[in-house]
Structure formats: C-alpha cells, structure tokens
Amino acid sequence: MIGGQFGTVSGANAGASDIKPERQTEIEGGFDATLGNEFATLSFTYYNKTITDLLLVARVAPSTGRANRIFNGGKLRNLGQEVSLSLSPLRRPDFNWILRTTFSRNRSTVVELPVPAFQTGGFGTSLGSFRIEQGKSATQIVGNEGVVGNSEPKFQMALSNDLTWRQWSFSFLWDWKKGGDIINLTQLLYDAGNNSPDQVPAGNKRISTWGGGSCATCLTKVYVQDGSYLKLRELSLTYELPASVVGHLFGGVRYARLNVSGRNLIRITPYKGMDPEVSNFGNQAIARNIDVAPFPPSRSFFFSIDLGF
Amino acid sequence: MRPILHAVSALGLGGALVLGACNFEITNPNAPTEIGDNATPAHVAAAMEGLLIGARGDVPNWILKSAILGREGYRIDAADPRFISELITATKLDPSNGAFGGGQWQAEYAAIRSGYNVLNVIGTAQISDPEKEGVRGFTQTIQAYAYMLVLFAHTEDSIPIDVNRPLSDPPAPFVTNVAAWDHVVSLLDSAKTHLLAAGSAFSFTLPPGFTGFSTPAGFLKVNRALLARSDLYRASEFTCAACYDDALTALGESFVDTTASLDVGAYFDFSANSGDVTNGLAQQPTSAINLVHRSLKDSLAVNGGSDARFTAKVADRGDTLRDPLAPTGHFSALSWIRYPTPSSPIPMIRNEELILIRAEANNNKTARDAVAAAADINFIRVNSGGLAADAGLAAATLQAVEDEILIQRKYSLLYEGMRWVDMRRTGRLAQIILDVPATDHVFSTMPVNSFEVDSRK
C-alpha cells in the first residue's frame, strides 16, 4: 500500500519451473550386541547419508533484482556414528539398576555446489555469518577474519540412570555436548552498552578487539564462543506408598506415589552467555546458535502425588 | 537398529520436497499475481503503485545512513552499536550487510527489476497506446530515481546497468560511474519522450504525494527536476562543463518556482494503515535515538545563532545521549523532528532543492551569472531560513558563493539524504568533523554489496 493505493512488488525469491525433489541415499552399517543374559546391550551405527539435487535457496547477484534463487543442485554429505550402551548391573526382584549411555557425532560436508559460495543467516560478516561453500562444512561460521567457528558439535553424549529399590525409584539424565560454536551477540550488546559484569577490563577489551566493521584487525572470533556444556537435565526421586498404607488411607485407591523432581539443575559450560542451548531463530537447518538476548531455559522443580484408582 | 540422534540434514527442505513431488500449482491467496502478458488495467495500476513502493523501501534507511556518514547526525542505539561501529569507527565499510555497508543495492535493484517486469510486457496490456506510453514514462523515471540512489552511495567501483536479463544469464557487467550517470540521464530523457506521447491522463492513480504531478504533463516536471539533480551531480563530480547548463535547461521544464511553496514537490507517502509502512524516521524527540550532530547547532553562530530551518527540524532531546564507547566524542542532545509523525511523507525532490540547484548551476556554469545565483540564495536565506539577505553575494567569488550554497543546502535539505553526497561531489569530505580523530573515519563511498561480488566469482 502507498497513499491508499494497492501495489504489487516483484518477489525477492525467484522460483524454478523445473524444480524436483531432493534425493537422499543412505548407507548405514552397524551391529547390536547383547552380552551376558542382557547384562549389557551395545549398539553401534555408522551412516553415510548423501543428498543430491539439493533444494538450494542460494543468494544471487542483487543487481538482478532478486535476493534468492531456488533450484536443484549440489550435494551434501553427512557422516556420522552413533553408539548406545545400556547396562543393567543389578536385576533382582527388589533392586533394579539400568544405565544407558548414548554417543553421537555428525560431520557435514558440502560436496558439490554449482553456485559460488554464499552466506546465509546471521547479521553480516562482522557479527558472524554462516557460509555455504564447496568442500566445507555446511555449518561453518565466518567472520571478518575468515572462518571463526562451526556450530556443529564435535560430539554429544547422554547418560541416564534408573534405579529401583523396593518402593523407591531414582533416575537422572546427564547431557554432554562437546564443541559447537555460538555467536554470542548478547554479550556484544552488553559490552557495547558498557553493561557487562566484567566490563572493566575484559568487556572493553572484547569490544575493542571486535572493532566493528570489516577491517584487517577486527576479530569476529571474540564473540563466537565455544558452546560446550554438561547438564544435569533431570533428576527424579519417587516413593510408592506400600499397599497396606494406601488401602488404609484412601478407600478405593490402588496405588499412591510421591515424586520430587527437578530439571536443569546443574550446568557446567565455558560459554559466557545465559545458556549454550540457544537459537534465536528457531530450529533452523543452518542458522542456529545465534544468541541475541533470548529468554533462557528455566530451572524447575516439581513435587507430585500420583493416585491410581 | 534404533536410530539415536540423526543430525538434521543441513540443507533439506521437507515442506518444499512434498510440494515438489506432488506438482501442485500454488497461488498466493493473499496477494494478487504479478503483472504478465495481456495485463488488465488493474494489474498495470497495481504494478505502478508497486514500483513506487519498491522505490520508497530504502529511502528512510538511506537518509539515516547518509546522515551518519556525512555527520548530519548519529544513531546511538543500545540495541545495535553498529550504527557507530560500522559507519563511523570502522576502517572499512562492511559490504556483507545490507543494513550498513552493503546497503543501497538490493532494494533499489529490486525496484528497477519491478520496472522491467512492467516494461517487458506492457506492449500486450489491455490499455490504450497513449496509456502504455504513460506507463513507460513513469516507470523509466522511477527506475532512474532508483539508479540515482545506488549511484549516490557508490562511486569507486560503480554499478551494473544492463540488468534486464534472465536470471540464468551472467550478471550484468559493471560500467564506469560516468557511464552509469549517462544511463540515468538517458533513462530520464527516454521517459520524457514517452510522457509527451502519453495523452492527458495516466491509466493509474498516483498517491497523494504526487498531488499536482499526477498527469503525464505534471509528472514530466518531476522527471525534469530529477534530471536537474543528476546534471548538477555530474557537473560537480565529473568534468562536465555543459552539465550546469543542462541542469538549467532541465529546471526550465521542471516545477522550480519562487512564487510557490518551497515544499511543493513529489513525495513518498507513509501511513499506519493496514498494509502500508510507517515512516521509520519519525520519533518522539525525548526518547529519540536518531540524533542531530551538534556541529549543526554550533555552526549556526555564523548567521546569528538562529535559523528557522534548524528550529523546524531539530528539537532538544532533554538530556544528552552518549555512545558508551566514546562518551566524550559521540554524543548529542538534539533530536530530529524533520519527520514528526509516522505518516510524514519523505520528499523525492522538492522546490527548495530546485532553487538551490539553479543557484549552483548559475554560479558554476561557464558563463557565470553571479547575480542570478545570489538572488536565489538570498531568496532561500530570507524565505526558508528567516535570515537577512547577504548583499555582498552577487560580487563574491565563485568559491565563496559555492561555500554559501553548501551552507544553505545543509540547512534547507537537512535529513533528506543529500549532505554526504554534497560534501563528496564538491570535494569537501575532508571538512567533515571527526569527533574522535583516533577512531573516526569519513567514507567516500559504500562498497559493492558482497552478494553481488560473491555471485560473480
């Protein structure tokens, strides 16, 4: 609308009339092993997933009047391993203990790209931007000085534990992510506003090292930070009241459980922002891990009573 | 085999995949279709309004950014330090970001593309031949305006011109700055020819910002005003002695008029209506973050400390806002009120600028007419600035008169996107004050958008 008149503008995205689906081929190999009467179960998977005829949204020369072009082309490869191990060291009528651990790692490579390398996501090079480039990882982050990081983690691990003893059961879940860089613009804004807790001298040093615009000495890397973490994701303790007590207390109730649990209880991370599990722009394929003052996950505690009728 | 955590395939688009497979024709029910062959009058009209919407898109951003580059002002924004870090203290402008160094490119070329989308099919439209000529003349004029915006921001590397080509072709080659401006002039002249053959009325309605210029004959005056601006730019930036005379010729066919309001002109409308956009430069003076450079107030002392133009466009903020990183260098207590409301229009070109173009052309042309120049300058001094006439101007040197014209342009065209350009084209960038000499820079041009550069590798 302009001055009350309707108008049509040509779109920023140029489509393609011959667009077709992507093709994905995956070679997966692995094994499952069970040891000693289900004492331990180990499973291992290796995959090599190749996507061809990628549906690419590539930047085009803006002088064409368009911003993006959608077309088929290019090839992306994901290589990864997944391992899971579960142990049940104790299995007795009144005592049951199960431990599970998983490990995963993935590496992506843009094998072929029929267009020149292009940037996507982020706020320009000086603040870190993702760059799709042949032969490089699909999640590399580039800054003024070149490649400054990669949002893909080196690996991720989880450890969960379930313990049941008579009426008691106890469980927890740890998550460990190693690597995976985050563009910490929250800290940039605090530093730029003279508001960081460590402003003097660390914050001032960071902002002056960053320096802004594109220059030979400006370093975007200052605000591209390691997003590794170890988190106690969940902890839970449950007590089931003995049948005799239940029958005594509430008529018609089959069982009653008391439960105390907490989430996000412990977080160990070198990351300087509120929380390393951040993506201001949602669950995106590439432009994740950008931290611009989001609302962080909260720590929560629950106390519950379950009654079964 | 139990899959655990398959990493997200980095480039997949699940939704698009499904649609592609089923071969559905998707139409957007919320937007009319773009103009194509055999366009109806309504389609043509919508495309014309769309062209203006496209040309308008980057104007507020250009005014804000060129104001910072030319130190008409600052933006001290707690949520984005880059209005200082990228536009003032960086050693080089960042070409990768359209909001800063890489700007004045995408939006303008999108508008130019919208224009070609019309020109390429207008021959088959269901309107009369004179009406088609009107569409051509209007479209080419707006395209020329969009090219001018790109050229105001880009000098050294210049720009591509021959952009009416399929996406599958290689991008248009860059031409020299001189050739690019020649193209602007030839577009405006071609538009004139079309407008002269366009009959008495356009087949579409122009928005209120073009009141008085909404017929082919009226709009031709806007076209000629833009030509005068182009000629003045070419005359001062390049060696083109005849360009000052060309500017005067163009002004003769424009709406320049010392008996009309200085605000007469063509404007881009903004509003808070549904579907429209507001003027992003409007702000509350007391909470403003788009600020006026204090030198604008300091230099008023030359003329006795007051100027009606300054008073009308600048307000006291109430307190001083400071850049946290350079609190004693980048600070201001003055807010822009040039665009007081979200529906304030932004001039495309207006009478006051035309009078000052005439003064400059008369002063600098080969057969200098200092008397005519002085008359126009004093007209502006008295009627716009509320100042006394300067009786000595008619006898002053060319250089002294040019200095005076630039002072008048500074206050007459405050926050209209001209200051940085004026300082550059007249070779005065070195006069721009560096508030913090150790860190501040004044740039002469914006770099070519990095997407443009990358796509040619």
Interface residues (C-beta under 8 A of the other chain):
Chain A: M1 I2 G3 G4 Q5 F6 G7 T8 V9 S10 G11 A12 A14 I19 K20 P21 E22 Q24 E28 G30 D32 S43 T45 Y47 K49 I51 L54 L55 L56 V57 R59 V60 A61 P62 S63 T64 G65 R66 A67 R69 I70 G74 L76 N78 G80 E82 S84 T102 S104 N106 S108 V110 V115 P116 A117 F118 Q119 F123 G124 T125 S126 L127 S129 I132 A138 T139 N144 E152 Q156 L188 L189 A192 G193 N194 I207 G211 G212 G213 S214 C215 A216 C218 A285 I286
Chain B: M1 R2 P3 I4 L5 H6 A7 V8 S9 A10 L11 G12 L13 A16 L17 G20 A21 A31 P32 T33 E34 I35 H43 A45 A46 A47 M48 E49 G50 L51 L52 I53 G54 R56 A78 A79 D80 P81 R82 I84 S85 E86 L87 T89 A90 T91 K92 L93 D94 P95 S96 N97 A99 F100 G101 G102 W105 Q106 Y109 A110 A111 I112 R113 S114 Y116 N117 I159 P160 V163 R165 L167 P171 A172 T205 L206 P207 P208 G209 F268 D269 S271 N273 S274 G275 D276 P324 L325 N449 S450 F451 E452 D454 S455 R456 K457
